[in-house]
Amino acid sequence: MNNHEKILKRIKKSAISYLARYEVSEFQFKNTMIRKLSNFENELSEQHKIEIVEKIKKEMTASGYINDKRFAEMKSRSIRRQGGSSRLIYAKLKEKGVADNIIQYSLDKVDEGNENAEIIAAVKFMKKKNMGAFHKNKDSDIDIYLLKQKWFGVLSRRGFSLSIVNKVLNIPDIENADFIMEDNI
């Protein structure tokens, strides 16, 4: 067994170990394996490293260990469950190197025709962060206008649109908010 075969065997073992622990996109896999290969063997040229990683990536994709659609759907579900907007999901998946059409497919699959998915996600996020109708200190001397401005900023940075933010911040009480979330179940 020559040095090239040893390197290939070692990086393949590392790839399988990595994929057994994490669900990743092709882009993430490629970057991680190039980094690991650089740690293993610094004498290889960058082009040779990329060729080795591409060969392993094709093998792992053909075996079904790497699947961008599956990864995007899983990540979209996770972010939606935590109260993430479509914009946030899009940004996170784009950061992981997932193609636009796969991102749109995963959003459609996760929302499955639910036109209130954004509102439900915003309410879930508000509940998690004790904002709006879920705010605990209703009797305190806190200026509600300043508090709403703060919540508005938090929800906007989370990727929710102006209309969604206005709708969820104007929910009068917890019962109405819970009713909106039950629509998702």
N, C-alpha and C positions, 0 to 999 in steps of 0.2 A: 504494500500500500504506500503510494507516494504521498508527498506533502499536500498536494492538491486534494486528493481523496480524503485525507485526514481532516482537512479544513472543512470540506463539504459535509462530511459525516458529523463533525462537531457542531457546525452551524445549523444543520438539519435537526439534530437533537435539541438544540437550544430553541429552535423555532417551534417544535412540537410542544416542548415544555411551556413556552410562552403562550401558545394558542390554547393549551389546556387550562390555563388560568384566566385568560382574558378574551373577550369578544372584541375584535379590532377590525378596522377598515384596511383595505389593501394599502392605502397611503401610510397609515400608521405602522403596519407590518413592515413595509419596505424601509421606512426610516429607522425603526428599531433594529431591524436585522443588519442594516449597514453600520449602525453604531456598534452593535455587538461584534460584528465582524472586524471592525476597526480595533476593538479591544482585544480580540483573539490574535489577529495577525496584522501587523502594521506594514509589512513588507509588500503587500499586494497593492497594485495600482487602483485608483478609484474606479476606473472603467471595469477592471476585473472583479472588484467587489460588487459593483452594480449587476454585472452579468450573473454572478453566483446567486445573489439575492433574488434576481428576476426568475432564475430557474427554480428556486425553492418556492417563490411566491406562486408561480404557475402551477406547480405540483400541489401546493396546499389549497389553492383555489379550485383546482380540478377535483380534489378529494372532498371538498365541501367544508374544510376547516375555516376558510376565509370566504365570507359572503357579505358584500356591501349592503345588499337589500335587507338581509337579516339583521345586520349591525344597525342600520339606520332605523329600522322598525323598533328594535329593542331600545335604542337610545331615545327615540321619539316618545315611546310609551313611558319611559322613566322620567323624562323631563316633563311630559304632560301631567303625569301623576303628581309631580312635585309643584305643579302650578305654573308651568312654563308656557309662554306664548309661542305662536308659530314662528315669529321672528327669532326668538331665542333658539328654538329648535333648529331653524335654518342656519343660524350663525354657528352653533355648536357643531353641526354636522359638516358644514362647509370647512370649518377649522380642522376637521378630521379627514378632509380630502374626499368627501362623498360628492358625487355628481348631482347636479340640480334636479334631473329627472328622477333620480332615486330618492332624493329628499322629498320631492312632491308626492311620490308614490307612498312613502312612509307616512307622511302627514295625512294623506287621504285614507290610508289603511287604519291608522290610529283613531282618527276622528269618525270614520265610517258614516259619513253623511250627517253627523250631528252638527247642526248649524250654530249651536250654542257652545261649542267646544272652547272657544276663547273666553267667553264669560265664565264658564265653569272653571277653567284653569285659573282665571283671575281671582275668583272667589276662594278656590283652594289655597292659593298663595296668600290671600288676605287672612284666611283662617290660621294658616301656619305662622304668620307674622303678627297676629293679633291686631289687625288693622280694620278700619271701617266699622261695620256692625259687630265685629268680634273684639273691638277694643275694650279692655278690662276697666280702665279708670274713667268711667263716664261722669263721675261726680266731682272730679278734681277741678282745680282752677286753671287747667291747661286751656289755652286759646284754641278752640276747635278749628278755626280758620287756618291757623299755622300748622296744626296737626294734619288737616286735609291736604295742605300744600305739600307737606313732607310725604304723605302717602301717595299723592299724585306723582311726585318725583320717583318714588320707589317703584311704583307700577309702570311708569313710563320707561325707566331704565331696564325693567324686566322685559320690555318689548311690546307691551300692550298699547293699542291705539288710543287716541284721545276719546273716542266715543265709548270704547269698552271701559276705560278708566272712569269716565263720568257715570256710566251706568252702575258699575259695582260700588263706587263710593256713595252713591245715592240710595243704596239698599237700606231700608229703614231699620231692620232688626234681624236678629240671628235666625228666626224662624223662616223668613223670606230667603235668607242666604242659604240655609240648609235645604229649602225646597228647590232652589236652583241647582245645588250640588246633587240632590237625589235624581235629578233629570239625567244625570250621567250614569247612574247605577243600573 
